Amino acid sequence: MNEVPAIRLNNGTLMPQLGYGVFQVPDSEAAHAVGTALEAGYRSIDTAAAYRNERGTGRAIAASGVPREELFVTTKLWNDRSRTWRREDVLGALDDSLRKLGLDHLDLYLIHWPRPMRDDFLAIWKTFEEIAESGRARAVGVSNFRPADLERLGAESPLVPAVNQIELHPLFPQSELRAVHATLGIATEAWSPLGQGKELLTLPAVTEVADRHGRSPAQVVLRWHLQRGNVVIPKSVTPSRIRENLDVFGFELDAADLAALDALGRGPSAGRIGPDPAVFDA
């Protein structure tokens, strides 16, 4: 089994640097996919209320036989547009996620989107402070927050998010935001770490590095993330790729390899494949 290194979050909690994501995995398939990942050696699982697969994820965790203390489970609050979020709404959403997952606590709970146009994430974060204090989540953080959003949190709350989970891959390296994270002590976690589709993985800069190391393009990109200090949560439902994505600790990229992937960045917005947090209002 591959030994996945852990990073220490700003509250002392240890988080595996590589985990398994279940975005777009149907609930009916989640138990099998997550079960395969746990059998392969993953110990960090990332889901979200919005993915509608917390039940399947929970079934896999229960059936795995892996001790709870060896697992790191993340889910996210889906702050949808249908309500104005109050304390009881946030706590109710947490209860619902825990019930579906079959757990009594989370390792990480995230606000899924900032929705700055609704101006409610500060109020939500106040309840997250309470959740962190209660121990119902070992750590709390955010997802898709911009520097301006993090600045607002810092001005209003003494609790610094442990993690900001953001779109990040070589085509969209998020250098400015990663620098803000480093200054504030926030861990950077990458969603869509391999980009979208085959585009990134077929670029000559990636395939040439992969050929030199006798590795797949996906393994090379994941290795780039790890060496840049990012937490990554690649997603696949194919057993061979689930195992391949975990097998990224037996080689190392050199400075020239890293520079070649760094050079793929397309600027502050050209490389983005997901929604823009400044305007996304689900």
PyMOL commands that set and color helices and strands:
alter all, ss='L'
color gray80, all
select helices_A, chain A and resi 27-40+49-51+54-64+68-70+87-101+121-134+147-156+175-184+200-202+204-213+217-227+239-246+255-262
alter helices_A, ss='H'
color red, helices_A
select strands_A, chain A and resi 6-8+14-16+20-21+44-46+72-77+108-111+140-143+163-167+187-191+231-232
alter strands_A, ss='S'
color yellow, strands_A
deselect
rebuild
show_as cartoon
